[in-house]
Amino acid sequence: MPYADVTGGRLFYQENGEGEPLVLIPGLGLDHSYYDLGVPKLSAALRTISVDLRGVGRSTKHEDADYSVESWADDIAELIAALGLDDAHVLGTSLGGSIALSLAVRHPERVRSLTAVGAFSELNQSVELNYALRKRLIAKIGMGEEMADFIALWIMTPQFLESEQGGAVAANIRAGVQNNSPSVYTAFLDAILRLGRRTPGAPAPALTESLSAITAPTLVACADNDHFIPAELSRIIHKSIPHSRYTEIPGGGHIPFIEAPDLITDAVVDFIRSLDPDGAR
């Protein structure tokens, strides 16, 4: 199985297709299979590299590690180098999008282009409450079926859950969520909560403040019906990266790669194809 050695341990990754490299960073607590519905179409045009973040799936797990958006970003930079690449197109969804943003800030030389889907550089009150509630629930009930159902309800739309495909996807997500240990998943939540929330009269949270330094061509995408991470958080990212492009995917839910895989993969491939061979730096 393919692994890359990084400072914090080993990262598992899976490659498909040929052409320009595209690193796919999954969302909170889920592994490389997060992108399974999008990979066939993406890998017809690109060399996709789907990753298990440190602490997830087959990658190194440490119960007492200092997980952070910044340390995960550093891991991805090391992965790109370990693959013998100077840089790569980078795509992240949800927390993976936040990591991709941090990567483009901290290691601009490694990012040929950046796509952030349903991402956040800061929290609003609703999102902060959701993640803080998860911490309290885990302390009481652990990472069992109840917690998995709670998460599934937030990251998928009711309409999708009603469908046969939605039921199958929900079962896979529930299983993936329960593969996380309570202590490690809580550490992941702490990493997210440290991003902070904008408060009246105070400076913007640190990651948002740093986005104007991003030089890579950037696509900011989200679904128009995401009831978990609202489009307003994607618009903050778009406004903070002056040269970025912005698109809303109709009916995509929080994870368009699950609920609207054809629409989001078309948007990603069209974006990357629109760049010149050097990534339009």
Buried (B, 14 or more C-beta within 10 A) or exposed (E): EEBBEBEBBBBBBBEBBEEBBBBBBBBBBBBBBBBBBBBBBBBBBBBBBBBBBBBBBBBBBEEEBEBBBBBBBBBBBBBBBBBEBEBBBBBBBBBBBBBBBBBBBBBBEBBBBBBBBBBBBBBBEEBBEBBBEBBEBBEEEBBEEEBBEBBBBBBBBEEBBEBEEBEEBBEBBBEBBBBBBBEBBBBBBBBBBBBBBBEEEEEBBBBBBBBEEBBBBBBBBBBEBBBBBBBEBBBBBBBBBEEBBBBBBEBBBBBBBBBBBEBBBBBBBEBBEEBEEEBEB
